[in-house]
Every structure is written in C-alpha cells, then in structure tokens.
Amino acid sequence: MGVPPAEPLHLRRSGTSLLIDFSTGEPAMLHFGADLGPALPDLSLLGDAVPHSALDIPVTLGLIPQASSGWRGRPGLRGHRNGQAFSARLRVVGVEQAEAGSAVITQADAEAGVTVRTEVRINDGGLLQLRHRLHNDGADPYSLDELAAVLPVGRAATEVLDLTGRWCRESHPQRLPLHQGTWVRSGRHGRTGHDAPLLLAAGTAGFGNRHGQVWAVHLGWSGNHESFVDAVADGRTVIGASELLGAGEIVLAPDTGYETPWLFAAYSAAGLDGISDAFYAWFRGRPHHPGSRSGKARPVTLNVWEAVYFDHRLPVLLELAESAAGLGVERYVLDDGWFRGRRNDTAGLGDWYVDEERWPGGLAPLVDAVTGHGMEFGLWVEPEMISEDSDLARAHPDWIAGPATHATPGLPGSNGRLPERWRHQQVLDLVNPDAWQYVFGRLDALLREYRISYLKWDQNRDLTEMGHAGRPSVHDQTLAVYRLLDELRKAHPGVEIESCSSGGGRVDLGILERTDRIWASDCNDALERQTIQRWTGLVVPPELVGSHVGPTTSHTTARTHDLSFRAVTAMFGHFGLEWDVRHLAGSERTELAAVIALFKEYRPLLHSGRMVRADEPDPSLRLHGVVSHDGAEALFALVSVATSYAEFPGRICLPGLLPDAAYRVEALYPAAEDRRAFLQTEHPAWLAGGVDATGRFLAESGLPMPVLNPEHGLLLAVRRATADTPAATGGHAVRNS
Ligand code: DGJ
C-alpha cells in the first residue's frame, strides 16, 4: 500500500470547490459546493464526532463509500470473486494533479485484488466530471455488481427535484421532501428512457429557477442506470449515480477493467439557472460543439414525418422541398419509409437499401432537388433495430438480440425465445461483430452514394431481455452503438447526427457526446412543448434541442394552436417545421416566412446566451429568455399556459440583465393587434412603441403585460442602449393580423 499524500486535494473553479482529505488513508469527501477560497484550516482537526453505540472511529465518507470504513449508506462498490472478497478496503496509493481543476486519485486493495483510478475535474463554468476505472489485479475473475460515483450534499438541502415522463410527455419535474432513506431513480429500459431523471437535484427549501442552493447530478450514459440521493442515518447526504448492471453482466477476467460512465455534477447558489449555466458552458466549450462555435449556424429544418408519414411519393416530396425552400428552410429531412419493404412500421428495419419499387431512380432525384434549392439533405435511419419481417432477419436470425443461451435464437417458430416485440420490432445484436460491420457498411455506403449532410438516428424500443450469447448485454450494446456513431463520424466528419428515440427516449450526455442534437419529443403540441423544452433545457442548451412548428392541430394531442404560439415555442430550440407547408393560405405562409426570418435574426443570441427563467408566481404564466453573455441583448417569451386567477397579469419581471444598464424593450411577436392572442380593451401603452428602462427596474419592478389568451405567447426583444443609440432597437416585428 502506498503512503497517503499529506496535502488535501482542493479543486476550485468557477465558484465551485471540491475538497478531499487523505489523512485517514482514504479519500474523504469533505465538501462539494460553494468555493471555499484558498485558505483551509487544519483538516486533521476536523474529523467527525464518534457517537454512542457506533463504530469506534469517525466514519469516513469516501470517494467510494465502503463498509470497511463503516459507511452504512449505499455502498460505492459491490463486487466479489465467486462470493469471496466481497468487501474491499480501498486506500489511496496515488494522487496526481495534472492541471488546476483536475486530478487522478488511485486507490487499491491488494487483498481484494482491485485498483480503482478516479478522474475528477471541474471544468470552466463549474461543471464537475467524475468517473472511476476498476481494474482486476487478481488471478481469478471479479464479478462487478455496481461501481457508483457520489458526491456530498450540503446539510441545507431539504428537497429533491428530478424529471420523469413518458412518450410524448418527456421531462416533467417532480419534487419531494428529502427524508432519511434513499431516493432512487432506476432506468431499466436498456436506453436512457422517456422517464429518465435527466437531472437529479437536491436543494434548500423551495429552491427555484433563480434562488436557493442546489446540488445536481446527471449520468452520461445511454444504457441502464440509477441515480440516487442517499440521506444516511448518521446525518450525511450523498448524491450520485451508477450504471445499473444486469446479473453477471460484468465479470472481469484477470488484468481487465471496467470504466464507469461520467458523472456530471453542478452546484449553484442561484437556483436551477445556475445549474444550467454550468452545463451550457461545458457543452459550448467543446471544440466540436455545433452552432456558434463551429461557425455554422444551426440550419432551419423541415422534417417530412408529420407531412407524409410512410406515404413516400416523389412529386409530393419535391413539392414540399420547393415550398420549404421558399419559406427559408435550410435543411430537409426525409424520414422513415424510404428503404426496402418499409410501407409501415411492421417491416424492413435492417434492409438499409433504397426501396427500388418506390424509388426507382434511387434517392438522387430528391437529393438533387433539395440541394439544388440550396438546402442540406438529411435522412432517417434506425440502425440498432431489426424487423422480423426483413431480408436481414431472414438471412441472419441469430442477429436478433435476446435472452437465448444458444447462438441462434431464430425467428418465431424456431427454437429460440425472442423478447416481446415493441413497435413490431426487435433489437439488432450489435455486440456481434458481423452485425455491427453490416450496419456500418450500409450506412457508410449510403453516405458515400448520396449528398447526405445529416442523419436522423432513431431508436424506437426498450432493450428488454437484451442479451448476447446468453449473457445480459445492455452495457456492451451501448458501447457498440457509441462505437458505431464514433466510427461513422470519423469516416464522415461533415455529417451531423440527431439522436431520436421515439422522441426523447435517449437524452443524455453519453449520446450527446457523439451526436449533434436530440429530438426532445414526438409531441409537437406547443403547450406540451413548453414544459418538455423548459425542463430538457435544464441540462441541454437550445441549439441541441430540436423543436418544430407542427401542424395547426397537433397529431399527438388533437389540440389546435395559432401559428404564433407554435412559433414562439419552437423559437427557443433548434427551430424547424414538421408540417405539410405546401398548401398554406397566403397570410399564414407570409407569417411563417417572417417567423423563420425572425428566428434566423435571433439565432446567434438564442444559441449562445444564458438561459433565464423567472420564478413567476402565477402558475398560468411563464417567463423565460436568453440573455447574451455581455448583457447587451436578450429575447424573452411570456407564455400563458392556462387561464389566470388574475384579471390582468400586472408587472412581470425580466431578470438576468445588467442592473445598471439602460435597455429598450419592444414587443416583437405576435403583433399587438392580433385578436387571437390577446383579450383586453387596451394594451399597456408601452406595447405600441417599446419602453426604456434599466436592467434593475426590469428585474425588480417589471413591465405591465397584456392579457394573453391561454396557450399563447409573446416575444419581447431587449437591447442595451448605447451612447450612439440611446434607444437602440433592432428586430423586425412579424405582422400577422
Ligand atoms: C419515431 C420518431 O420519434 C419520429 O419522429 C419518426 O421519426 C418516427 N419514429 C419514424 O418511424
């Protein structure tokens, strides 16, 4: 065993500190939260009290909490060697601090035969990343049941918030008091899941969008997972997450290892907006982050799914392309239905060849027309799946993943049991190198043959009973999918990829490391999207969240919404259309074209600024916006989601601006005279021509707002007055009445 380092590890960045002491020989997690400053007291004097009827030593909360130190909360490591060596006693053998803000801590237990190497860093912007790698040093196999990443939570935390959902209703928040015990969110979908927490947060009583202390975690993993808050009887609370491993899923041969997914964590003293700041800074700091950083604005997209579904007819699709180009669309995506045998969702998955009957000339006539209009061409694929009714399944029945212990489960009627079908489909076993190579080869060939700039990569079922050669294989399948994406990106670096999973069934930082946006939901109903996008946006910045203006009457809820509400909603994301725009009436088409122009004008701001969400007390109203980092401009949306208890909204605060700067605020869209959006005798006077006010006034006193009809929104443009332009204005209002 090595000698523990004398000095504690204190990582400090962007207002956040992580303090780890080594004086017991174990990395003791003393603090994760507000920056403690450079001067520390003598930590050897700060060991906890030893109570009656307890272990005779102060119990350490280790980097990997372990029973051998007396930890009786959720253990950080569970593993064994055929029932032996079940309790490790990990001790520090090395600490390397590579650069300010990051370190590698190595712990080992020679007797148990395991070494764990932990990488931890706090990024610019304050997002912490932590992962472990466990190595089997022993001479026989080591079965790993769990290796968790945890962090301490301040005693002030009394409430928990996380997200849940279902298909077409992703990312809805739920809150509960933090009591003693463990709050665990388990995901057993084999994918991230529509109900995944996305963010698990603990905070001070009533913490809100812009107030209260918050500690939050997210696991960057697209397979099975658990996130938890563990409030232990000794009074301490930890927050963390781990991959949820199947029975016997990870058995490490001698001299092999297992790496956990990254745990991402943030602390904020200013509510959930501070957590979003940390995540957004991390995303936007990546060299390959799409959008402003790459210098290429996110193209306005038209996806044909809700316009034509499986009804692929070239003349219609060409007309749609022409119509979209005329509106200002920049990317055209051909969705499901183009490949062999795919007339509906019961057949064809796996046969990634253009359907010769429907597309006798291949995709070229459409690709040429789309690119000829100056738009990018995108194509839908679902590479991880296989239809039982497909040439691929008929040729390789053993490529269908399932629980069977023999190598060839076969089709129904043969001798292997398959998992229950989901959307009539099965999962392709990508752990099988031949299956992986086949899919890679087909996608690579398509990308070489056609000018495809974008793949909408779908994944439409849970991985139930996911197995390879009789063993659970969600872990290996997830890594195989990652490798497929990585290799395709390497081979086709210019191609962007969208991650879709029946909408938002796979939204996590693991998939987002190798894709360029997520499809937040199959629900294009603007009212539902207000919640879905707001809470997805807690972690994922708007430039990565696909948000489309759907048909007037939503296909998934049958609600009808004006164009203005659909557009104001889609504006705060990666904007697009999912609508048959060929036959729009004149004024609606003009309005839509103006909305697209408006989005393009505000796109640089929307895709780079800070997300701001007011703590609006009226539950029928929401106020969110994006403020540029220099505080020079902002775009806010006031949204009415229901009828209000109040006769009129009164003064609504616009937070997040520079307090002492002077601003001009203008109502942008819909026009004040739009009778569908507003119901009142008279607007507040400022609505006609704008108003000048300081950031402090706007944040603390606010502006009187018009009476919005329910399920309507109003865009507000805010610009800082400069010496030259005392009441600088910009932006062109969309006339729609
Ligand atoms: C599910 C996706 O979420 C939809 O947008 C669409 O692409 C369909 N799959 C196509 O099958």
Residues whose N, C-alpha, C, O or C-beta is under 5 A from the ligand:
A	BS01	DGJ	W305 D335 D336 C500 S502 G503 D522
